[in-house]
Amino acid sequence: MKFTLSWLREFVEIPAGDPHNLVEALESLGHEIAEFRVIEPTFAGVVIGRVQEVSAHPNADKVRLTKVDVGGEVLDIVCGAWNFQAGAVVPVAVPGAVLGGDFQITRRAIRGVASNGMICSERELDLGEEAEGIMVLNDDYPGAASMIGAPLADVIGLPDVYYEVEVTPNRPDCLSVYGLARDLAALYRTPLRDRGIKVTESGAPTCISVVIEDADACPRFAGREVRGITVGTSPHWLRWRLTQAGIRPISNVVDASNYAMVEFGHPTHAFDIARLGTTIGVRLAHDGEGIVTLDGQRRSLTAADIVVTDGEIPVAISGVMGGASSEVHADTRDVFIEAAYWNPARVLMTSKRLSLRSEASQRFERGADPSFCVLAADRVAQILTEIAGGAPAPQPVDVNPGAIEEWQISYPLSETERILGISIDGATTKELLERLTFKVEGSDPLVVTVPTRRPDVQRPVDLVEEIARLHGFDSIPDTVPQGPGGGLGQRETRMREIREIMVGAGFYQMITFSFIGEHDLDRLGLESGHPARAGIRLVNPINDTEGVMRTTLVPGLLKAASMGLARRNTSAQLYEIGKVFLPDGGELPKQPDRLAFVLAGETAADWLTQATDFDVFDASGVWELLAEKLGLPHTQLRQADVAPFHPGRCAEIILGDGVIGALGEIHPNVVDAYGLSGRVVAGEFDLEELLLESGPWQFAAPSAFPPVVFDLAFALDADVPASILIDAVREAGSDLVEDVRVFDVFTGASIGEGRRSVAVNICLRASDRTLTDAEVTPIRQAIAARVVKRTGGELRGTA
Amino acid sequence: MDHFEELRHATPRRVQDAATLADLDEIEATTIGRRSIVAEARRDLGKIKDPEERRATGRAINDLAADIALQIEVRRTELHTSEVNATLEAERVDVTLPGRVPRRGTHHLIQQTMDEIVDIFVALGYTMVQGPEAETEFYNFTALNIPSTHPSRLESDTLYLEYGDTADEILLRTHTSPMQARHMESHDPPVYIVVPGKVFRADAIDATHLPVFHQIEGLAVDDNITFADLKGTLGQFARQFFGPDTRVKFIPHYFPFTEPSAEMHAYTQGEWIELLGCGMVNPAVFEQVGYDAETLTGFAFGMGVERMAMVRHGITDLRTLIDPDVRTLEQYR
């Protein structure tokens, strides 16, 4: 809602002063200001003058000589415009005036004749588009004739202040200068200036008849005929105001309708009676029915749309846009000004579906005031009479099949304190509501009658808002209630632990979008039937490449890594925790939280350290760290071959009895597909089981007795996992095994084809005694024997 | 005894001249060590018959030996110190060369901001809860008193999923508010919850829009919750988050699920900034979840996490928050 201060002041007295005061006043009422600025004239030294004489120029036939009275002085001015004669009241830039901020007007000779200034056009003054002729003020500003010599800015009303208010959707009544004035009058405790709307009913009787087929779609249809108008350009003051309100002047008929809409908030539409005929119908459109709208577009309608017809064919899409067939033309003489109340929900759906949001549809879809229809049409008729010479019919059209009456709310005074925390007595409450022009009767409860322009006020709590607004939110004290306390909960506490571990391990947390594309599933090399293939599609994705809800976090991280490395980051060490979306039998998709990580690029090289690639053991290390820090029991990594990983460098993560994820090096094809290179490492697993309640960890006192440490090396078949060896050591050594560490793995001729040597460092320690050689020797033998038995390998040398 | 005299006179010089600990060890061996003149003299003491003389000679030997031992010890300490100093000097490095920095990543700024805000409310006795991101149209809109014709339900605003075959559409929640209804349905009052989470809109990416962003919802429902409680709580939040001198103001606004509704603005870094939307829970919402709107009151608020983070850290483009460039991520400290 855009308007100027001078327009607002026609309806309410605004205290003079800083224009920002009005911003605060409007804000306190709930009308946020998007923009405000002082409108200054771009000219200086331009005064109102009266042309006394016009005569031919002796040396030129494109320009004329004028004598212009500028108040106390008559200036000779050479002028190139021909749209005026003696007697014209015009803007004169006298010598010394400045136009457009930097164009200085001086006395000069034009074709040998002295010219002492310049008579200006709208364009030259930045007051409009008109550049052909000069501004003639006689008709547009009748007062100007008595202001000869006065600054032009005075008659235009400059400087002024421009405001743009963001009116909330619940306040359709404030989508007008008058509506905002009403709220301000209530705030300032000043009367609203109601100048009344008067129509000079001088025209012929109404010839239009109206048939409304659907009272729900159109509860009220009103209008006024105006005959004998002359279509033309609107006076400058009207065009100027519309321009400031963000509406482009078109013609006096359209401008009058728009002016009345900005002024009072009710949109109207003018039909050319000669083109419309004398019958008007209102009905729902038929599916597939068409209409060419004012903008020349052919629109296809549905049974949800309301149309105005000429009795048969649609001539307007109700509340949204008029039709071309009954449009006002330059030759139009008689018009019918329609002012209806349309079903707001229908207007909304229609305008959204056709992508036709207009000033009018915005007002109808939020709810215009059904009681204002006749007045709205009359206001347009009144303006047309003034500026287009029309003669309004002696009576309005007013068909009111779905009359919307005012309603009442019973308001117990206790409601104020219950909701706001402050008590306001009956008299004050009554006074507050009456300032907003609600009718108030009774004492407690008050019986409040709500005007039809306030569809948002339906319940007592809606009145609480009105009371609070006007009484001021600042008058309400600040108190801080304390909740019963519930904290973060186990799940979030655990989440935070996990995030801390990841960050401590050098990972940067990423938050990527929750969408992937079908192509991502292809790039990952997932075979058909893979669970991650069953992504849920978006009905209306943001774009084609993000049309599926993610079933895995890996693509998002690979893309992120790829972008980072493309920007010459040395490495991408990223992780994300987020939901994936999986089809499930239930009402909602399954949305488990997952953790995924990616390592790409290489570690940073510096004078101390060489750069190294990441490999699968960085991935398994991350899991081992998490398992250790989270105290996960019964977890292991199992050699696996699953997409999108390298078939020989991938492990499934086993927790308890189930596989919860996988990790490893990303398959080179996938690395390629995401624009990465080298070894890229990743892992992804379900977090749900890691988040379960696990109880506090229990302390185990470190043994005070010395350890026995020895190494054993085994020659194993190459495909025997080291994990079997380690498990066998722990099994055989049971409680005495404090640590088993693989310290050497190698292959070579000495071990034999298809075999490798794995050497472990074993630390045995008892909690209650010093282990003796006699005790350790058989254990060492037992360990070696168990490993040999489990792995089918052999003990190498003497360790 | 002239050996002794020579020893007494020559030793101090030799000790002083010793250049290394090894030289000093050599001097010690030859002066007071096992094969030294002193040792020999001690062995010869038995040959002296006269007890007086023997005692006197013994004392003299001991005194001399002790004197030399002391001189050697002093010199040894000196030599040791200078050898250590020489080693230290040899080990000198340029400590202004970059150090070996333990690697640590960062929590995402959105995560940090979300955690910090949640913690402020947890300290006020709220419980953190979270809800589904894929949500039903009912909980996202209907339960929150958003009319079936409201434009926010349109596909131009809300992302819908091809899922399920019930009348209730499945969508990506457009705000964290659905948890208001979900939580109240399954919990009796009093309710004090704070709900952080991801939300979605059908918006193309630009400097001020992302299709995926984050909100924090709050809800307090109790016997005597008033607008004063709302003002006090959110004002306190703003002061904790932006600093103790932060001023706030509440201006009337409109949301379908609260009445009265307000926006809280805060004066921070020299300007008034719109921070969050809030209001008293609309009785229509209580009726939806089976709460008694006659006796219960409550307030609710929702804030954009991205906005909070951007205001505080001087970020002007939302896209910064999805940037995977480590030069961005490492700033999240």
Interface residues (C-beta under 8 A of the other chain):
Chain A: E27 S28 L29 G30 E32 T168 P169 N170 R171 P344 A345 L348 M349 K352 E417 R418 I419 L420 G421 I422 D456 R459 V461 D462 V464 E465 A468 R469 F473 D474 I476 P477 D478 T479 V480 P481 Q482 G483 P484 G485 G486 G487 L488 G489 E492 R496 R499 M502 V503 G504 A505 G506 F507 Y508 Q509 M510 I511 T512 F513 S514 F515 I536 R537 L538 V539 N540 P541 I542 N543 M549 K559 A560 A561 M563 G564 R567 N569 T570 S571 A572 Q573 L574 Y575 G578 K579 F581 P583 E587 L588 P589 Q591 D606 W607 L608 T609
Chain B: L97 P98 R100 R103 R104 G105 T106 H107 H108 I110 Q111 D115 V118 V122 L124 G125 Y126 T127 M128 V129 Q130 P132 E133 A134 E135 T136 P147 T149 P151 L154 E155 S156 L159 Y160 L161 E162 Y163 G164 T166 D168 I170 L172 P190 Y192 I193 K198 F200 A202 D203 A204 I205 P211 V212 A220 D222 I225 T226 F227 A228 D229 K231 G232 T233 G235 Q236 K249 F250 I251 P252 H253 Y254 E259 P260 S261 A262 E263 M280 N282 P283 T297 L321 I322 P324 D325 V326 R327 L329 E330 Y332
